[in-house]
Amino acid sequence: MPIPASQPLPPSADSAVDRTGETVTDRLIEANQRYAADFTDPGMDARPVRKVAVVSCMDARIDLHAALGLELGDCHTIRNAGGVVTDDIIRSLTISQRALGTRSVVLIHHTGCGLLSLTEDFRHDLAAEVGQRPTWAVEAFKDLDEDVRQSMERVRTSPFLLHTDDVRGFVFDVKTGLLREIDPRA
């Protein structure tokens, strides 16, 4: 989602390289070096302690662990644009359940999502620009609650998932930090 004109852009926002010649990735690698200097293996298993997989939008404003009171190792976090349940989300959930023991699925969309303002025209415009049609759908939506319901239904009806009895969907409010649960039957 673009930064509003009233908000100043960071010095390197218009370029991958800042004034020192470093890229964002260079700074991330430097941060990793500092992190690794004090890192100790927590001795955790890849199986989430709380046996839950959380599917959410990739939006940078959502700190899932903080918002849900989760610690490292508590859950599998699966993110994509919009938090919509696509074939790849089903793939990840299937591996999470069948190979790593999760039993619950939490789906989280959010207010102010960029997919609310897109349409499948995005995909067609992209194809016209690059000369190749994307193999994926945009999965844009106009109604948050209805798309959460659709995502819950996709999880509940997937033949690949073992555990579909504890599937719940929510909308995260980016202004208040609160979750609003969506009734799957409304």
Secondary structure, 3 states (H helix, E strand, C coil): CCCCCCCCCCCCCCCCECCCCCEHHHHHHHHHHHHHHCCCCCCCCCCCCCCEEEEEECCCCCCHHHHHCCCCCCEEEEEEHHHCCCHHHHHHHHHHHHCCCCCEEEEEEECCCHHHCCCCHHHHHHHHHHCCCCCCCCCCCCCHHHHHHHHHHHHHCCCCCCCCCCEEEEEECCCCCCEEEECCCC
